Amino acid sequence: MRFLGRSQRAFIAVLREMGISSLETGILVPLFSFNLGVELGQITVATIVLPIIWWLHKKPAIEPYLTPVCSVLASLAGAYWLIERTLLS
């Protein structure tokens, strides 16, 4: 486990505390299943959101308004996560 980061080791410890790992499967199967679920979720969201973004990109009247709004929203989300993970933890 030396090659894993602190967050991965913490996640594995939580899985072990919850009794998710067993002697037969170890930690590999639950960890792989969790990661597979996360990746499938991301693919699903991208499959839904990307066509909408491409459609909106073709609308020249919408783009000048949408770009600043999306930039502000992304900046606010980043600032929130930065503050939450540095100052509030």
SVG drawing of the C-alpha trace seen along z (x, -y; Angstrom):
<svg xmlns="http://www.w3.org/2000/svg" viewBox="-29 -38 34 55">
<polyline fill="none" stroke="black" stroke-width="0.4" points="0.0,0.0 3.0,-2.2 2.2,-3.4 -1.3,-4.6 -2.1,-8.1 -3.4,-9.2 -7.0,-9.4 -6.9,-5.9 -5.5,-4.4 -8.3,-6.2 -10.9,-4.8 -9.5,-1.3 -9.5,-1.7 -13.2,-2.7 -14.1,0.2 -12.4,2.6 -14.1,1.0 -17.5,1.5 -16.6,5.1 -16.8,4.8 -13.5,6.6 -13.3,10.3 -10.6,12.9 -11.8,14.3 -12.0,11.2 -9.7,8.9 -10.1,5.2 -9.5,5.4 -13.0,6.5 -14.9,3.9 -12.5,1.1 -12.6,2.1 -16.5,2.2 -16.6,-1.2 -14.3,-2.7 -16.2,-1.0 -19.4,-2.6 -17.9,-6.0 -16.6,-5.7 -19.9,-4.5 -21.6,-7.5 -19.2,-9.9 -19.8,-8.3 -23.5,-8.6 -23.3,-12.3 -21.0,-13.0 -23.4,-11.2 -26.2,-13.4 -24.5,-16.7 -22.1,-16.8 -24.8,-16.8 -26.5,-19.7 -23.2,-21.6 -22.6,-21.0 -26.1,-22.0 -25.8,-25.3 -22.4,-25.9 -24.0,-26.1 -26.3,-28.9 -24.4,-32.1 -26.9,-34.2 -26.6,-32.1 -22.9,-31.7 -21.9,-35.3 -24.3,-35.0 -23.6,-31.3 -19.8,-31.5 -19.5,-34.1 -22.3,-32.4 -20.6,-29.0 -17.2,-30.5 -18.6,-32.2 -20.3,-28.9 -17.1,-26.9 -15.1,-29.5 -17.6,-29.5 -17.5,-25.7 -13.7,-25.7 -13.6,-28.4 -16.1,-26.4 -14.1,-23.2 -10.8,-25.1 -12.3,-26.7 -14.0,-23.5 -10.8,-21.4 -8.3,-23.9 -10.0,-26.1 -12.9,-24.0 -11.2,-20.7"/>
</svg>
